[in-house]
């Protein structure tokens, strides 16, 4: 029997999620679930056990330390579910045009790798994506600002100015990347599922029954969103690098990478506070990240909301004490 939303409308859930390819993934205290719309129109739901409640290991509960571990775990789970959701959109055997000729290289790949080829392609894509992210958000800003300072009257040892300029460039790259990818049809649909995820969680937190009509009424912006987390991480990196007395490009890149766990840890603690507090200060500090969600979320349709509801329901714990954020 599906669990019903809790009666306390002020309870802030720890359930969080991620948009997938034609679907949504949710993670609760003791259960994770992903719901995908299959090519035949049906919703397929897959669940698995989670350990996000009282019995988490100490390193996932310790302030500052937990941020890095939970972030890595979220990335791992998100990538796994994203890969699965993409596989579910592939035509079943017999549906595709099997008579179409393959060239010699395609035949060799099919003979040697078979069904593993899709996972290999996704893994290569992930590695390339990480390399591009490091290049865009760590190497490029430090290199360009280093060149700017070397050819202008800006003092070379001005840590604040250097860090501020690097941070502004990082944010500009981030916003530009999100805006450009949002123009792609497939990514735009993913952003719609992202909106469905947020609206469904908001409906659940409001204590309302999880129906399409109820979910539609709620906001698609949420303070615990990964988009807000990335933005906060960029801001925190500016502040942290302001106190680092290193000015050469290569050493600054190395120091930035070494300090990344600390930056992620601080950002995670802020997101936790923002997720359970509605004070004017947290609302003000969360505002920029919520505005960026205007780019990374779109208003979903009813079918997308149905997927988000199907993913969230299995994640509602029987013991609501386990769902305290």
Secondary structure as UniProt FT lines:
FT   TURN            9..10
FT   STRAND          16..20
FT   TURN            21..22
FT   STRAND          23..27
FT   STRAND          31..37
FT   TURN            39..40
FT   STRAND          43..49
FT   TURN            54..55
FT   HELIX           58..60
FT   TURN            63..64
FT   HELIX           65..88
FT   TURN            93..95
FT   TURN            98..99
FT   HELIX           104..113
FT   HELIX           114..116
FT   HELIX           117..134
FT   HELIX           135..139
FT   HELIX           140..150
FT   TURN            156..157
FT   HELIX           159..181
FT   TURN            182..183
FT   HELIX           185..205
FT   TURN            206..207
FT   HELIX           212..216
FT   TURN            223..224
FT   HELIX           226..241
FT   TURN            242..243
FT   HELIX           249..258
FT   HELIX           260..276
FT   HELIX           280..296
FT   HELIX           302..313
FT   TURN            314..315
FT   HELIX           320..323
//
